[in-house]
Every structure is written in C-alpha cells, then in structure tokens.
Amino acid sequence: VIEVDGNNNKLIFSQRGQTSPEVLEKLKSFKNGQKVTGKIITVLPFGLVVEVDDVEGLVFISDVAWEKVEDLTTMFKVGESVEVVVLSLDEDLGRLNLSIKQLIEDPFKKLAESYPADEVVKGEITATSDTGVSVKFKDGIEGFLPASKMDSSTTYEIGKSMSFLVDNVDSNRRRVNLTPFVTSTEGLIY
C-alpha cells in the first residue's frame, strides 16, 4: 500500500514496492544533463530499459530519435551499449529518465531555415482531415495546411503532389504551416 485515502474510501497499491535506500543513493549520484553510457537490458514497444551503473533508466520511444520511430527492435538489441543523457531522476520509481536524441542537434532547425515565409514549396499530400491537410516534402519535413485556409476550389487527395506557400515555421510541432498557392487570376480586379 502506498497511499490510504479514507475520505474517498480509496487505497492505492503498487506492485513495484518501495525504492530501496541503496537505489535512491545511487540515483543521487546522477545529474540532469549528464552524459552516460549504459547497456540495453530490455527493448519494449514504448521504449528502452537501459542499465547505467546498476541503476535502471528508461528511454521513451519519443526520446530515441528526432524522427518518428515505429519499431525499436529494428534499431536496438539487448546487450548493446548506448550513450544517453539524463533528463531527470524519478525517485518514486527508482529510475533515470533518459534520452538519446538530446545528444544530437535537432535536424529540423537546420532544414527549417530553407522554408522562409512566402516561399513556394512543393510536397505530397499524406493525409486529409477535418482540421486540414498534411504534406510531406522531399527532405522529410512535414507541412500542414489548416482547414480554415484551404482553397474551396481545390481538391486535396492523398498522394497528390501540389505547390503551397510557406506561412511560417512551427518549431514546437516541427512542421511548416502552409497556405494555398493560388495561380489563378480569376475574379481579380485591376
């Protein structure tokens, strides 16, 4: 039992048990941002369990690479040595939160420089939804055309290659926001 809540008639249990004082002491020897080398002890669908100096750590799949990773078993093997950076110490679970991708610069930042505002870009539509259209460019960068900016006279089909105008770069979402590239002069008044 890790918590008793009499007011709400609730007990909270843990199968893991309490973190031992020895593990807590070893955890304190690590610092956030510290680069360390560990050994992969388990490859899971959601991440890698890495042992660093007799302390377990977890690299979530989202912290393996800057690009989206689908299957970790194609990239990593149990027993493999891997360099990681410590993101944080989780004393409740007795483990380190680790990252591999933080050891390299985000390639998006450099690639995004080639997408200035109002630049005409060509990409392939990868998805359509009520919120907008997703576009993939040759260099792997993703673009997004919001539904509010979609041209009503244009048909957006998956697999179709089209030209767009760059609206702005969204570094947080790692994508280029787009607007339609209209080539028609129909309806314009001179």
C-alpha positions as a Markdown table, in Angstrom:
| # | Residue | x | y | z |
|---|---|---|---|---|
| 1 | Val | 0.0 | 0.0 | 0.0 |
| 2 | Ile | 1.4 | 3.4 | -1.0 |
| 3 | Glu | -1.5 | 5.6 | -0.1 |
| 4 | Val | -4.6 | 5.5 | 2.1 |
| 5 | Asp | -7.4 | 8.0 | 1.3 |
| 6 | Gly | -10.1 | 7.5 | 4.0 |
| 7 | Asn | -12.2 | 10.5 | 2.7 |
| 8 | Asn | -12.7 | 8.9 | -0.7 |
| 9 | Asn | -12.7 | 5.3 | 0.6 |
| 10 | Lys | -9.6 | 4.6 | -1.6 |
| 11 | Leu | -6.4 | 2.6 | -1.3 |
| 12 | Ile | -3.6 | 2.9 | -3.8 |
| 13 | Phe | -1.3 | -0.1 | -4.3 |
| 14 | Ser | 2.0 | -0.6 | -6.1 |
| 15 | Gln | 3.3 | -3.9 | -7.3 |
| 16 | Arg | 6.8 | -2.4 | -7.6 |
| 17 | Gly | 7.2 | -1.7 | -3.9 |
| 18 | Gln | 9.3 | 0.9 | -2.3 |
| 19 | Thr | 12.6 | 2.1 | -3.8 |
| 20 | Ser | 15.4 | 0.8 | -1.7 |
| 21 | Pro | 17.7 | 3.3 | 0.1 |
| 22 | Glu | 20.7 | 1.9 | -1.9 |
| 23 | Val | 19.0 | 2.7 | -5.3 |
| 24 | Leu | 18.0 | 6.2 | -4.0 |
| 25 | Glu | 21.6 | 6.8 | -3.0 |
| 26 | Lys | 22.8 | 5.7 | -6.5 |
| 27 | Leu | 20.2 | 7.9 | -8.2 |
| 28 | Lys | 21.6 | 10.9 | -6.4 |
| 29 | Ser | 25.0 | 10.4 | -8.0 |
| 30 | Phe | 23.4 | 11.4 | -11.4 |
| 31 | Lys | 22.7 | 15.0 | -12.5 |
| 32 | Asn | 20.3 | 16.2 | -15.1 |
| 33 | Gly | 22.0 | 16.8 | -18.4 |
| 34 | Gln | 24.8 | 14.3 | -17.6 |
| 35 | Lys | 26.0 | 12.1 | -20.5 |
| 36 | Val | 26.5 | 8.5 | -19.5 |
| 37 | Thr | 26.9 | 5.1 | -21.2 |
| 38 | Gly | 24.6 | 2.2 | -20.4 |
| 39 | Lys | 23.6 | -1.2 | -21.6 |
| 40 | Ile | 20.2 | -2.0 | -23.0 |
| 41 | Ile | 18.6 | -4.7 | -20.9 |
| 42 | Thr | 15.1 | -4.7 | -22.5 |
| 43 | Val | 13.6 | -3.4 | -25.7 |
| 44 | Leu | 9.9 | -2.6 | -25.2 |
| 45 | Pro | 7.3 | -1.3 | -27.7 |
| 46 | Phe | 7.3 | 2.1 | -25.9 |
| 47 | Gly | 11.0 | 2.4 | -25.0 |
| 48 | Leu | 14.3 | 1.1 | -24.0 |
| 49 | Val | 15.3 | 0.0 | -20.5 |
| 50 | Val | 18.9 | 0.9 | -20.0 |
| 51 | Glu | 21.2 | 0.0 | -17.1 |
| 52 | Val | 23.6 | 2.7 | -16.1 |
| 53 | Asp | 26.0 | 1.8 | -13.1 |
| 54 | Asp | 23.5 | -0.6 | -11.6 |
| 55 | Val | 20.6 | 1.8 | -12.0 |
| 56 | Glu | 17.7 | 1.3 | -14.4 |
| 57 | Gly | 16.8 | 4.0 | -16.8 |
| 58 | Leu | 14.1 | 4.4 | -19.4 |
| 59 | Val | 14.4 | 6.0 | -22.8 |
| 60 | Phe | 10.8 | 6.5 | -24.1 |
| 61 | Ile | 10.4 | 5.9 | -27.8 |
| 62 | Ser | 9.8 | 9.7 | -28.3 |
| 63 | Asp | 13.3 | 10.3 | -26.9 |
| 64 | Val | 15.2 | 7.9 | -29.1 |
| 65 | Ala | 15.4 | 10.0 | -32.3 |
| 66 | Trp | 14.1 | 13.3 | -33.6 |
| 67 | Glu | 12.3 | 11.5 | -36.4 |
| 68 | Lys | 9.3 | 9.3 | -35.6 |
| 69 | Val | 10.3 | 5.7 | -34.7 |
| 70 | Glu | 7.9 | 2.9 | -35.2 |
| 71 | Asp | 9.8 | -0.3 | -34.2 |
| 72 | Leu | 12.7 | -0.1 | -31.7 |
| 73 | Thr | 13.6 | -3.8 | -32.3 |
| 74 | Thr | 14.9 | -2.8 | -35.8 |
| 75 | Met | 17.3 | -0.3 | -34.3 |
| 76 | Phe | 18.4 | -1.7 | -30.9 |
| 77 | Lys | 19.4 | -5.1 | -29.4 |
| 78 | Val | 19.5 | -6.3 | -25.8 |
| 79 | Gly | 23.1 | -6.1 | -24.5 |
| 80 | Glu | 24.0 | -3.3 | -26.8 |
| 81 | Ser | 25.9 | -0.3 | -25.3 |
| 82 | Val | 24.3 | 3.0 | -25.8 |
| 83 | Glu | 25.2 | 6.6 | -25.0 |
| 84 | Val | 22.4 | 8.6 | -23.3 |
| 85 | Val | 21.8 | 11.8 | -21.4 |
| 86 | Val | 20.0 | 12.0 | -18.1 |
| 87 | Leu | 16.8 | 14.0 | -18.3 |
| 88 | Ser | 15.6 | 13.6 | -14.8 |
| 89 | Leu | 15.7 | 11.3 | -11.7 |
| 90 | Asp | 12.5 | 9.5 | -10.8 |
| 91 | Glu | 12.9 | 8.7 | -7.1 |
| 92 | Asp | 9.3 | 7.3 | -6.8 |
| 93 | Leu | 10.0 | 4.7 | -9.4 |
| 94 | Gly | 13.7 | 4.4 | -8.6 |
| 95 | Arg | 14.9 | 5.0 | -12.2 |
| 96 | Leu | 16.5 | 7.5 | -14.5 |
| 97 | Asn | 14.6 | 9.2 | -17.3 |
| 98 | Leu | 17.0 | 9.2 | -20.3 |
| 99 | Ser | 17.2 | 10.5 | -23.9 |
| 100 | Ile | 19.3 | 9.5 | -26.9 |
| 101 | Lys | 18.0 | 12.3 | -29.2 |
| 102 | Gln | 19.2 | 15.1 | -26.9 |
| 103 | Leu | 22.8 | 14.1 | -27.7 |
| 104 | Ile | 22.4 | 15.4 | -31.3 |
| 105 | Glu | 21.1 | 18.7 | -32.7 |
| 106 | Asp | 17.6 | 18.6 | -34.0 |
| 107 | Pro | 17.9 | 18.4 | -37.8 |
| 108 | Phe | 14.6 | 20.2 | -38.1 |
| 109 | Lys | 16.2 | 23.5 | -37.0 |
| 110 | Lys | 18.7 | 23.5 | -39.9 |
| 111 | Leu | 16.2 | 22.2 | -42.5 |
| 112 | Ala | 13.5 | 24.8 | -41.4 |
| 113 | Glu | 15.9 | 27.6 | -42.5 |
| 114 | Ser | 15.2 | 26.6 | -46.1 |
| 115 | Tyr | 11.5 | 27.4 | -45.6 |
| 116 | Pro | 11.2 | 31.2 | -45.4 |
| 117 | Ala | 7.8 | 32.9 | -45.3 |
| 118 | Asp | 6.1 | 33.3 | -48.7 |
| 119 | Glu | 8.4 | 30.7 | -50.4 |
| 120 | Val | 6.7 | 28.4 | -52.9 |
| 121 | Val | 7.2 | 24.8 | -51.9 |
| 122 | Lys | 6.1 | 21.5 | -53.5 |
| 123 | Gly | 5.1 | 18.5 | -51.5 |
| 124 | Glu | 3.0 | 15.3 | -51.4 |
| 125 | Ile | -0.3 | 15.2 | -49.5 |
| 126 | Thr | -0.1 | 12.4 | -46.9 |
| 127 | Ala | -3.3 | 12.9 | -45.0 |
| 128 | Thr | -6.6 | 14.9 | -45.1 |
| 129 | Ser | -8.9 | 15.5 | -42.1 |
| 130 | Asp | -11.4 | 18.0 | -40.8 |
| 131 | Thr | -8.6 | 20.0 | -39.3 |
| 132 | Gly | -6.6 | 20.3 | -42.6 |
| 133 | Val | -4.1 | 18.7 | -44.9 |
| 134 | Ser | -0.7 | 17.1 | -44.0 |
| 135 | Val | 2.0 | 17.4 | -46.6 |
| 136 | Lys | 5.5 | 15.7 | -46.8 |
| 137 | Phe | 8.4 | 17.4 | -48.5 |
| 138 | Lys | 11.4 | 15.6 | -50.2 |
| 139 | Asp | 13.7 | 16.4 | -47.3 |
| 140 | Gly | 11.3 | 14.7 | -44.8 |
| 141 | Ile | 9.9 | 17.9 | -43.3 |
| 142 | Glu | 6.2 | 17.9 | -42.7 |
| 143 | Gly | 3.8 | 20.7 | -43.6 |
| 144 | Phe | 0.3 | 21.5 | -42.6 |
| 145 | Leu | -2.4 | 23.4 | -44.4 |
| 146 | Pro | -5.2 | 24.3 | -41.9 |
| 147 | Ala | -8.8 | 23.7 | -43.0 |
| 148 | Ser | -9.5 | 27.5 | -42.4 |
| 149 | Lys | -7.0 | 28.3 | -45.2 |
| 150 | Met | -7.9 | 25.6 | -47.7 |
| 151 | Asp | -8.9 | 26.7 | -51.2 |
| 152 | Ser | -12.5 | 25.6 | -51.7 |
| 153 | Ser | -12.0 | 25.2 | -55.5 |
| 154 | Thr | -9.0 | 22.8 | -55.0 |
| 155 | Thr | -9.3 | 19.0 | -54.5 |
| 156 | Tyr | -6.8 | 17.7 | -51.9 |
| 157 | Glu | -6.2 | 14.0 | -52.4 |
| 158 | Ile | -3.7 | 11.7 | -50.6 |
| 159 | Gly | -0.7 | 11.0 | -52.9 |
| 160 | Lys | -1.2 | 14.2 | -54.9 |
| 161 | Ser | 1.8 | 16.5 | -55.4 |
| 162 | Met | 1.0 | 20.2 | -55.0 |
| 163 | Ser | 2.6 | 23.6 | -54.6 |
| 164 | Phe | 1.9 | 25.7 | -51.4 |
| 165 | Leu | 3.1 | 28.9 | -49.9 |
| 166 | Val | 5.0 | 28.9 | -46.6 |
| 167 | Asp | 3.1 | 30.7 | -43.9 |
| 168 | Asn | 5.5 | 30.1 | -41.0 |
| 169 | Val | 7.6 | 27.5 | -39.3 |
| 170 | Asp | 6.3 | 25.9 | -36.1 |
| 171 | Ser | 9.4 | 24.7 | -34.3 |
| 172 | Asn | 7.4 | 23.2 | -31.4 |
| 173 | Arg | 5.3 | 21.0 | -33.7 |
| 174 | Arg | 8.3 | 20.5 | -36.0 |
| 175 | Arg | 6.3 | 21.4 | -39.1 |
| 176 | Val | 5.8 | 24.1 | -41.7 |
| 177 | Asn | 2.5 | 25.9 | -41.7 |
| 178 | Leu | 1.2 | 26.4 | -45.2 |
| 179 | Thr | -1.3 | 28.5 | -47.2 |
| 180 | Pro | -2.6 | 27.6 | -50.7 |
| 181 | Phe | -0.6 | 28.7 | -53.7 |
| 182 | Val | -3.2 | 30.2 | -56.0 |
| 183 | Thr | -2.1 | 30.6 | -59.6 |
| 184 | Ser | -5.5 | 31.7 | -61.0 |
| 185 | Thr | -6.2 | 35.4 | -61.6 |
| 186 | Glu | -9.9 | 34.7 | -62.0 |
| 187 | Gly | -12.0 | 37.2 | -60.1 |
| 188 | Leu | -9.2 | 39.7 | -59.6 |
| 189 | Ile | -9.9 | 43.4 | -60.4 |
| 190 | Tyr | -7.2 | 45.5 | -61.9 |
